[in-house]
């Protein structure tokens, strides 16, 4: 059975917000919580209405999701991650969102090969 790679339950999001560490850059905020389990890391995304209408919000969400999908093997196992899009994310292309996501992962020391 395929492991779930996305956070979906509100309780999971709240747990990460309450107990996780946060780092931010110009377009994204990332909360990370270590689960202590050896399973692939899960990601959840939040894009508020302040970012734009539904078309813009969905585009930003797709860009974040694709960035994670292409780089999930670089992220260490055992973490729950919540990514919040800031207003600046609406003006970013795929390459910039991917760079911002990896930058935040490096700041959290969750890329494979990183040491905290």
C-alpha positions in Angstrom: 0.0 0.0 0.0 1.3 3.4 -0.9 2.2 5.7 2.0 0.2 8.9 2.3 2.3 11.8 1.3 -0.1 14.7 2.2 -1.4 16.1 5.4 -5.2 16.3 5.1 -6.7 16.3 8.6 -7.1 19.6 10.5 -5.8 18.0 13.6 -2.5 17.1 11.8 -2.1 20.7 10.6 -2.8 22.0 14.2 -0.3 19.6 15.7 2.4 20.9 13.3 1.5 24.6 14.0 1.5 24.1 17.7 4.7 21.9 18.1 6.7 22.6 14.9 9.4 25.0 14.1 8.8 27.7 11.5 11.1 29.5 9.0 10.1 31.9 6.2 11.3 33.5 3.1 9.8 36.1 0.8 7.1 33.8 -0.7 6.6 30.8 1.6 6.5 29.9 5.3 7.4 26.4 6.3 6.5 24.6 9.6 8.3 21.4 10.3 7.6 18.8 13.0 9.6 15.6 13.5 7.3 12.6 13.9 9.9 10.2 15.2 8.7 7.6 12.8 10.6 6.1 9.8 8.0 6.9 7.2 8.2 9.3 4.2 7.6 12.9 5.2 4.2 14.3 4.6 3.4 17.8 3.3 0.3 20.0 3.7 -0.3 23.3 2.0 -2.3 26.4 2.9 -3.0 29.2 0.5 -5.3 31.9 2.0 -7.8 34.0 0.1 -5.5 37.0 0.6 -3.2 35.5 -2.0 -5.8 35.8 -4.8 -8.9 34.3 -6.3 -9.4 30.5 -6.6 -7.6 30.3 -9.9 -4.4 31.9 -8.5 -4.6 30.0 -5.2 -4.9 26.7 -7.0 -2.0 27.5 -9.3 0.2 28.3 -6.3 -0.9 25.1 -4.7 -0.1 23.1 -7.8 3.4 24.7 -8.0 4.2 23.8 -4.4 2.8 20.3 -4.8 4.9 19.7 -8.0 8.0 21.1 -6.4 7.6 18.7 -3.5 6.9 15.8 -5.8 10.0 16.3 -7.8 12.2 16.8 -4.7 10.6 14.5 -2.1 13.5 12.0 -2.4 15.8 14.8 -1.2 13.8 15.4 2.0 14.6 13.3 5.0 12.0 10.8 6.3 10.0 11.3 9.5 8.7 14.8 9.2 5.3 16.5 8.9 5.6 19.7 6.9 3.1 22.6 6.4 3.8 25.1 3.7 2.0 28.4 3.8 2.0 30.6 0.7 2.5 34.3 1.2 1.1 37.0 -1.1 4.4 37.2 -3.0 3.9 33.6 -4.1 1.3 34.7 -6.7 4.0 36.3 -8.8 6.4 33.4 -8.7 7.0 30.8 -11.4 7.7 27.1 -10.9 11.5 27.5 -10.7 11.2 30.3 -8.1 8.7 28.3 -5.9 11.0 25.2 -6.1 14.0 27.3 -5.1 12.1 28.8 -2.2 10.8 25.4 -1.0 14.3 23.9 -1.1 15.8 27.0 0.6 13.3 26.6 3.5 14.0 22.8 3.7 17.7 23.6 4.0 17.0 26.2 6.7 15.2 23.5 8.6 18.0 21.0 8.0 15.6 18.4 6.6 17.4 17.7 3.3 19.1 14.4 3.2 22.8 14.7 4.1 22.2 17.9 6.2 23.2 17.9 9.9 21.2 20.1 12.3 
